[in-house]
């Protein structure tokens, strides 16, 4: 869409001029005539439109950079990542309207009658009343300039969070690509003869049954409603037992299932192995106090959508057997870290485990490639908040000269609405994809908290159990 011209003021309704008027009331007997007259009446005119200005209702920008074959080699390996970028950005500009009306609107009152002769006196006698009109003007002020009003962010994408996610996803993908099953850590943690799948399933059923039968729906629902702080303060034995059962499920049973999954994945490796990890980032709410701003003018920027970052690692091995063997992790540094008590909690905030694996593991693949990618699907909207500025325009009467009697009452006023609310000013839509070729190696270690609801429950359960031990020790 091309650039459009607009004017600051735009007339939406212009009342017609009411022509001049006069009439004569005929007199009875000796009474003379009564002359009523009124000049023409025009409403207040809207402001001058002003100088022409321009805005762009919609503009589209596209770009593409890199090989069009999308990295296909049609040989071994079948896919080789190339640096590539493609995107589309749409910008939309909007006009914000404010409605106005002339200071007053009027009807022209036309009074008809006669001059009666009664009791020796000449008395004007109105017979009918006719209105012409009303006549008034309405216009809009069109503007995009609200720069004098403060600007606040409702939601924001944090560039530093995106950069950290790129490093984190790289470490996760590289560490898993080089070590799909950490056999050394599993061996070091085995205390008894490895359990069979049947035994693991039996333990899982026992724990889930205990969660339901020992605690009941009431305790489970109450625990789910409690915040981690409240759970930590609680010395309730039922809650502590609930935490112990949860931890037994999460760190006694599930690791065995994960290990079984990793074993299957490692033994099924072929000559071509592709590993991919993805992290999605969404805009975060700011701490702006919107309630305190609700009564005045301000601008607000809102970001919605997501940024998805991923890392893909491709490896080609001389045989499937070599691929499976190299997937077995025998890394003393990784094992040493995993054996440190509560090291997994540190990994929730700084993924040390993945970093060590990515930085120290040996790569035995014949051919290897890796790439990072970023996919943006997001919209940025700028709004202006306007307070309620609605007005009621009175509708009166324009009376002729020699009007007889009391003036007629005013008519219902005309409501000109300028309601309080948010009005869109600008939009920016971005749909883009970028990819970079990287070495199959680690990225810098970054602080990147990753707290899912399961990990929050884990933390609460650990806190409850540790608090219980502390209280018991004080008795």
PyMOL commands that set and color helices and strands:
alter all, ss='L'
color gray80, all
select helices_A, chain A and resi 159-178+183-189+197-225+228-233+237-267+290-293+320-326+332-338+343-349+352-360+453-474
alter helices_A, ss='H'
color red, helices_A
select strands_A, chain A and resi 4-6+9-14+21-27+34-38+53-55+59-66+84-93+96-101+105-118+121-135+137-143+151-153+155-156+272-282+284-285+298-316+367-386+391-398+411-416+421-438
alter strands_A, ss='S'
color yellow, strands_A
deselect
rebuild
show_as cartoon
